[in-house]
Amino acid sequence: MAAPTRRGCELSEGAREVQVGGCDLARLAAEYGTPLYAYDEDGLRDTCRQFLSAFRAQWPQAEVAYACKAFAVGAMIRLALSEGLGLDVASAGELDLATSAGAAGDAITFHGCYKSVADLEAAVRAQVGHVVIDSLGEIDDLIAVTTRLNRTQPVLIRINPEVDVRTDARYRAGESGSKFGLPVGDASARRAAERALASPWLRLDGVHFHLGSQIMTAEPYLEAIERTARFVADLRSRHSWAPRRVILGGGMGVGYDPGQVVPTPRQWAAVLGGAFRDRLAPLCASRPVLGIEPGRAVVADHGVIAYKAGVVKRRAGKPGRILVVVDGGLSDNPRPLMYSARHQVRNASAGARAAAEERHAADAVKADIYGRHCETDLLFSDVVLPDIRRGDVLAVLTAGAYTHCMASNYNRFHRPPVVFAADGASRLAVRRETSRDLLRCEQPPRLGAVRETAI
């Protein structure tokens, strides 16, 4: 199914520089400071178009929703909407961001394995296209909300097809025992569908599944499609109901390591679209929607993190090996510590480019790169670089997904800015945080609560 492919921000061999959207990353770092998230806007648009055109070539009623959790900023949401994608949100916060960025309610699918009553009310008030039901108790809460607001809400049932996926256990979401969805094996999914069908306040439009992340082969999807077909056939025979839409989730993998084999959107569409057409469409209502929800696969390749090397130490007793501390780390990219994630790293500085031309590959150094936090936050080990000096800008490739959106203020560091670049020009999408931003939620002490302490 798959063939090697690389899209996004790369080392320009002719100029020996890391470019993002036609901009030299070292120059972007000088202009906006480091750490910095930089995105190739044209690359993002191209991948959105590839997914939409590929799946619609297989099924004209196909819809692609961008999974906001991978990279949630207004600029990305506006870009996805402008390219004809819908939005998958997983919280009231993501919903607020989507609507503030101009998304109409019917373009939004509201997810979440635990939705509070307030979450459900926000979704219903925003008139989202669908609320995805993830548990039996959620149905009662949603019926109570819709009854109080006097609004009918379209819904989908998130089934758990109980399919094992060959990926990191921390990425799995559709295997037996998962916290996500309603299992098809113990009739939970069927009972949820029956309760939704019985309510005048809910309109059951279809089913949804999501298997996890970093999936590189189609086999788990094909097995999940088969189990979904059996579930739909059973429900149809019991209640004469047919789905108007079936959502296959996201989870399409990306290549973090050089040479990694990654399926293209066209390859995904050929296999999944064909399976939907042959196995599920005959069980659905007329002209059903086939939906997918890629997130990482849309943005990962097109984002780079720029760091500045602040400490460079030769490691005693280890010739040719150095320790580097950069000006970011755990707070702006927790993936290496959370998921043992690997990224390619390049030295983007002009001095390093000149040195690379002068030095033989045998003179390359092997670096262990750490963050600046009060942890042993080893980000990248055994990174081979032609040269590295204090002040150099390091580029972390394939860093567009689950970096900015997972950033924190650990050690009270400020979250970095986000820059979009295209055709050699850049623009600020999210400014760098300041100390004032971090203090804005602090409350002053109550009158009389502060006492002088005698020394």
C-alpha positions in Angstrom: 0.0 0.0 0.0 2.7 2.4 1.0 5.6 4.1 -0.7 8.2 6.4 0.9 7.2 10.1 0.8 8.4 13.3 2.4 6.4 16.4 2.4 7.1 19.6 4.3 10.1 21.4 5.7 13.5 20.1 4.6 17.1 20.8 4.4 17.8 22.6 1.1 20.8 20.8 -0.2 21.8 23.6 -2.7 21.8 26.3 -0.1 22.6 24.0 2.8 19.9 25.7 4.9 16.6 24.7 6.5 13.8 26.4 4.8 10.1 26.8 5.9 7.8 28.2 3.3 10.7 29.6 1.4 12.1 31.4 4.5 15.5 30.6 6.0 14.8 29.2 9.5 17.8 30.9 11.0 16.5 34.3 9.8 13.1 33.5 11.2 14.7 32.7 14.5 16.6 36.0 14.4 13.4 37.9 13.7 10.9 36.1 16.1 13.3 34.7 18.7 13.6 31.1 19.9 12.1 28.7 20.8 9.8 29.2 17.7 7.2 27.1 15.9 7.4 27.7 12.2 4.9 26.3 9.7 5.0 26.0 5.9 1.6 27.4 4.9 1.6 26.1 1.3 2.5 22.7 2.5 -0.4 22.7 4.9 -2.8 23.7 2.2 -1.4 21.1 -0.2 -2.0 18.3 2.3 -5.5 19.4 3.0 -6.2 19.4 -0.7 -4.6 16.0 -1.2 -6.8 14.4 1.5 -10.0 16.0 0.2 -9.5 15.3 -3.5 -8.2 11.8 -2.9 -11.2 10.7 -0.9 -13.7 12.5 -3.1 -12.2 10.7 -6.1 -13.2 7.4 -4.4 -16.5 8.6 -2.9 -18.1 12.0 -4.1 -19.8 12.5 -0.7 -16.6 12.2 1.2 -15.9 14.8 3.9 -12.6 15.5 5.6 -12.6 17.1 9.1 -9.3 18.5 10.5 -8.7 17.1 14.0 -7.9 20.3 15.8 -6.2 18.6 18.8 -3.1 18.1 16.7 -2.5 21.8 16.3 -5.1 24.2 17.5 -4.6 27.9 16.6 -6.9 30.2 14.8 -4.7 30.5 11.7 -4.7 26.7 11.2 -8.5 26.5 11.6 -9.1 29.3 9.1 -6.7 27.6 6.7 -8.5 24.2 7.0 -11.9 25.9 6.5 -10.7 27.8 3.5 -9.6 24.5 1.9 -13.1 22.9 2.4 -12.4 20.9 5.5 -14.7 20.6 8.5 -13.4 20.5 12.1 -13.2 17.9 14.8 -13.1 19.4 18.3 -12.6 17.6 21.6 -13.5 20.2 24.2 -15.4 23.4 24.8 -12.1 25.3 24.5 -11.5 23.9 21.0 -15.1 24.7 20.2 -14.6 28.3 21.3 -11.5 28.6 19.2 -13.2 27.2 16.1 -16.2 29.5 16.3 -14.0 32.5 17.1 -12.0 31.6 13.9 -15.2 31.8 11.9 -16.4 28.2 11.8 -20.1 27.7 11.4 -21.6 25.2 13.8 -22.6 22.7 11.2 -18.9 22.4 10.1 -18.0 21.1 13.6 -18.1 17.6 15.1 -17.9 17.6 18.9 -15.9 14.7 20.4 -14.7 13.8 23.9 -14.7 10.7 26.1 -15.9 12.8 29.0 -18.3 15.6 28.2 -19.7 17.6 31.1 -23.2 19.0 31.0 -21.6 22.4 30.4 -19.7 21.0 27.4 -22.8 19.5 25.9 -24.7 22.7 26.4 -22.0 24.6 24.7 -22.1 22.2 21.8 -25.9 22.4 21.5 -26.0 26.2 21.7 -23.3 26.4 19.0 -25.5 24.1 16.9 -22.6 21.8 16.0 -23.1 19.5 13.1 -22.9 16.4 15.3 -22.2 15.4 18.9 -20.4 12.1 19.0 -21.8 10.0 21.9 -19.1 8.2 23.7 -20.9 6.6 26.7 -24.4 5.6 27.8 -24.6 8.2 30.6 -23.8 10.9 28.2 -27.1 10.3 26.3 -29.2 11.1 29.4 -27.2 14.3 29.9 -27.6 15.3 26.3 -31.3 14.6 26.3 -31.7 16.8 29.4 -29.8 19.6 27.7 -31.7 19.5 24.4 -35.0 19.3 26.2 -34.2 22.4 28.3 -33.0 24.3 25.2 -35.8 23.0 23.0 -33.4 21.9 20.3 -32.9 18.7 18.4 -29.3 17.6 18.2 -27.8 15.4 15.4 -25.6 12.7 16.9 -23.2 9.9 16.0 -22.4 6.8 18.1 -18.7 6.3 18.7 -18.4 2.5 18.5 -15.3 0.7 19.8 -14.7 -2.0 17.1 -12.2 -3.7 19.5 -9.4 -3.9 16.9 -5.8 -4.2 17.9 -3.5 -1.8 16.2 0.3 -2.1 15.6 1.3 1.1 17.2 2.6 2.3 20.5 0.2 1.3 23.3 0.0 5.0 24.3 -1.5 5.7 20.8 -4.2 3.0 20.8 -7.9 4.0 21.1 -9.9 1.2 19.5 -8.8 -2.0 21.2 -10.7 -4.0 23.8 -10.8 -2.3 27.1 -10.2 1.2 25.7 -11.7 4.2 27.5 -13.0 5.4 24.2 -16.3 4.6 22.6 -18.9 1.9 23.1 -17.8 -1.7 22.6 -19.6 -3.6 19.8 -18.9 -6.9 21.6 -21.1 -6.5 24.6 -24.1 -4.7 23.1 -23.2 -1.3 24.7 -23.1 0.3 21.3 -26.4 -1.2 20.2 -28.1 0.0 23.5 -26.7 3.5 22.9 -28.1 3.6 19.4 -31.5 2.4 20.5 -31.7 5.0 23.2 -30.7 7.7 20.8 -33.3 6.5 18.2 -36.0 6.5 21.0 -35.5 10.2 21.9 -37.3 12.9 20.0 -34.5 15.3 20.9 -31.7 13.3 19.2 -31.3 12.5 15.5 -29.0 9.5 15.1 -27.2 10.1 11.8 -24.5 7.5 11.9 -21.5 5.9 13.5 -17.9 6.8 14.2 -14.8 5.0 15.1 -11.2 6.0 15.8 -8.5 3.4 16.2 -5.5 5.5 17.4 -2.5 7.3 16.1 0.6 6.6 13.9 -1.1 3.8 11.9 0.9 2.9 8.9 -1.1 0.1 7.3 -4.7 -0.3 6.3 -5.4 -3.7 7.8 -6.8 -2.3 11.2 -9.1 0.0 9.3 -10.3 -2.8 7.1 -11.1 -5.0 10.1 -12.8 -2.1 11.8 -14.9 -1.4 8.7 -16.0 -5.1 8.6 -17.0 -5.0 12.3 -18.8 -1.7 11.8 -20.7 -3.3 8.8 -21.9 -6.1 11.0 -23.0 -3.7 13.7 -24.9 -1.5 11.2 -26.5 -4.6 9.6 -27.7 -5.8 13.0 -29.1 -2.4 13.9 -30.8 -2.1 10.5 -32.5 -5.5 10.9 -33.8 -4.6 14.4 -34.9 -1.0 13.8 -35.1 -0.4 10.0 -32.5 2.3 10.5 -29.7 3.1 8.1 -26.8 5.5 8.7 -26.4 8.7 6.7 -22.7 9.0 7.6 -19.9 6.8 8.7 -16.7 8.3 10.1 -13.5 6.3 10.0 -11.6 8.6 12.3 -8.0 9.6 11.7 -4.7 8.2 12.9 -2.9 8.1 9.6 0.8 8.0 10.4 3.7 10.3 9.5 7.4 9.6 9.1 9.5 10.9 12.0 12.6 8.9 10.9 14.4 9.3 7.5 13.4 6.7 5.0 10.3 5.7 6.9 7.5 4.3 4.7 4.4 6.4 4.9 1.2 6.0 2.9 0.0 9.0 0.9 -3.5 10.4 1.1 -4.2 8.9 -2.3 -3.1 5.4 -1.1 -5.2 5.7 2.1 -8.2 6.8 0.0 -7.9 4.0 -2.5 -8.0 1.3 0.2 -10.4 2.9 2.7 -12.7 4.4 0.1 -13.0 1.1 -1.7 -13.8 -0.8 1.5 -16.4 1.7 2.4 -18.0 1.5 -1.1 -18.1 -2.3 -1.1 -18.9 -3.1 2.5 -20.6 -0.2 4.2 -22.3 2.0 1.6 -24.9 -0.8 0.7 -26.0 -0.8 4.3 -26.4 3.0 4.5 -29.1 5.5 3.5 -29.0 7.0 0.0 -25.8 8.9 -0.8 -24.1 8.5 2.6 -21.2 10.6 3.8 -17.8 8.9 4.2 -15.8 10.9 6.8 -12.2 10.9 7.9 -10.6 13.1 10.6 -6.8 13.4 10.0 -4.8 15.7 12.3 -1.2 14.7 12.7 -1.1 13.6 9.0 -2.1 17.1 8.0 0.3 19.2 10.0 3.2 17.2 11.3 5.4 17.4 8.2 4.9 21.1 7.8 6.1 22.3 11.2 9.5 23.0 12.6 10.7 24.0 16.0 13.7 26.3 16.2 15.9 26.2 19.3 19.1 28.0 20.2 22.0 26.0 21.6 22.9 27.7 24.9 25.3 25.2 26.4 27.7 23.0 24.5 29.9 20.6 26.5 32.4 18.0 25.5 31.6 14.8 27.3 34.6 13.6 29.3 35.9 10.2 28.2 33.7 10.2 25.1 35.7 11.6 22.1 33.6 13.2 19.4 30.5 13.3 21.7 28.9 16.4 23.1 26.1 17.5 25.4 23.9 20.4 24.2 21.3 22.3 26.2 18.8 24.3 24.2 16.5 27.2 25.2 13.3 25.1 25.2 12.4 21.5 25.7 9.8 19.8 27.9 7.4 22.8 28.1 7.2 23.3 24.3 7.6 19.7 23.0 6.7 17.1 25.6 6.6 14.3 23.0 10.1 12.9 23.5 9.4 12.4 27.3 5.8 11.4 26.9 6.0 9.1 23.9 9.7 8.4 23.5 9.3 10.3 20.2 12.1 10.9 17.8 12.6 13.8 15.4 15.3 14.6 12.9 17.5 17.5 14.0 19.5 19.9 11.8 21.9 22.8 12.5 20.3 25.7 10.7 22.9 28.3 11.4 24.9 30.0 8.6 28.2 29.2 10.5 27.3 25.5 10.6 26.6 25.5 6.9 30.0 27.0 6.1 31.6 24.5 8.5 29.8 21.6 6.8 31.4 22.5 3.5 34.9 22.7 5.1 34.8 19.6 7.3 34.8 16.0 6.3 31.8 13.8 7.4 34.2 11.9 9.6 34.6 15.0 11.7 30.9 15.0 12.6 30.0 15.1 16.3 27.4 13.0 18.0 25.2 15.1 20.3 22.8 14.5 23.2 20.4 17.4 23.2 18.6 18.4 26.4 16.0 21.0 27.3 16.6 23.7 29.9 14.0 22.5 32.5 14.5 21.2 36.0 14.3 17.7 34.8 16.7 15.4 33.0 14.7 16.2 29.9 16.7 14.4 27.2 15.1 15.5 24.0 17.2 13.8 21.3 20.0 11.4 21.7 22.8 10.3 19.3 22.1 13.2 16.9 24.9 13.3 14.3 25.7 16.9 13.3 28.6 18.3 11.2 29.3 20.9 13.8 27.5 22.7 16.7 28.5 25.8 18.6 26.9 27.9 21.3 24.3 30.2 19.7 23.6 28.0 16.7 19.9 27.5 15.7 18.8 23.9 15.7 15.8 22.8 13.6 13.6 20.0 14.9 11.8 18.6 11.8 8.3 17.0 11.5 7.3 18.9 14.6 3.9 20.3 13.5 1.7 18.0 15.5 1.2 17.7 19.3 3.8 20.2 20.2 2.3 23.7 20.4 -1.1 22.2 21.5 0.6 20.3 24.3 2.9 23.1 25.5 2.9 24.1 29.1 4.3 26.8 31.4 6.5 24.4 33.4 9.2 26.4 35.3 7.0 29.4 34.3 8.6 29.5 30.8 6.7 31.5 28.2 5.1 29.5 25.4 6.7 30.2 22.0 5.2 32.1 19.1 3.8 30.5 16.0 4.8 31.8 12.6 3.3 30.8 9.2 5.6 31.2 6.1 4.8 31.1 2.4 6.5 32.2 -0.7 9.5 33.6 1.2 7.3 35.8 3.5 6.3 35.1 7.1 3.6 36.3 9.4 3.0 36.0 13.1 0.0 33.7 13.9 0.4 33.5 17.7 2.6 35.9 19.6 5.1 34.8 22.3 3.6 34.7 25.8 4.8 37.3 28.4 5.0 37.3 32.2 1.9 39.5 32.2 0.0 36.7 30.4 1.1 34.2 33.0 0.0 36.5 35.9 -3.4 37.4 34.5 -5.3 34.7 36.3 -3.6 35.3 39.7 -5.9 36.8 42.3 -4.9 39.5 44.7 -4.9 38.5 48.4 -8.0 39.3 50.4 -7.8 42.4 52.6 -6.2 41.5 55.9 -5.0 38.1 54.7 -1.4 39.1 54.4 0.4 39.5 57.7 3.8 40.9 58.3 6.3 38.3 59.6 8.6 39.3 62.3 12.3 38.5 61.6 
